[in-house]
């Protein structure tokens, strides 16, 4: 069971780098959890195409 504190954006919203999109939730054991997805037309897509490259 996942308890989400709050979602701060909704499907279709555009977000900016650094923008808070949600607050962490807890699972039924009390551990903090986060589920992150990027979707296009309702279908999950690979987020690496939309996130900045790792700096070395």
C-alpha positions in Angstrom: 0.0 0.0 0.0 1.5 3.4 -1.1 0.4 6.6 0.6 1.2 9.6 -1.4 1.4 12.9 0.4 0.6 15.1 -2.6 1.1 15.4 -6.3 2.0 18.9 -7.3 1.6 18.5 -11.1 -0.9 16.6 -13.2 -0.7 14.7 -16.5 -0.1 17.1 -19.4 1.7 19.7 -17.3 5.1 20.9 -18.5 7.7 21.1 -15.7 11.0 22.9 -15.4 14.4 21.6 -14.2 14.4 21.8 -10.4 10.6 22.1 -10.1 9.1 20.1 -7.3 6.5 17.6 -8.8 5.5 15.6 -5.7 6.1 15.0 -2.0 7.4 11.6 -0.9 5.0 8.9 0.2 5.5 5.9 2.5 4.8 2.3 1.9 3.0 0.0 4.4 6.3 -0.6 6.2 6.9 3.1 6.7 9.7 3.4 4.2 9.9 6.5 2.0 9.1 5.7 -1.6 8.9 7.5 -5.0 7.5 6.2 -8.3 8.6 8.3 -11.2 7.3 8.1 -14.8 7.4 10.2 -17.9 4.4 9.5 -20.2 3.6 10.6 -23.7 0.0 10.1 -24.9 -0.6 8.0 -21.8 2.3 5.6 -22.6 5.4 5.4 -20.4 8.6 6.5 -22.2 12.3 6.1 -21.4 13.1 9.1 -19.1 16.7 9.3 -20.1 15.6 10.9 -23.4 14.2 13.8 -21.4 16.7 14.2 -18.5 20.0 16.0 -18.7 23.1 14.0 -19.3 25.2 13.1 -16.3 28.1 15.5 -15.7 31.6 14.0 -15.3 
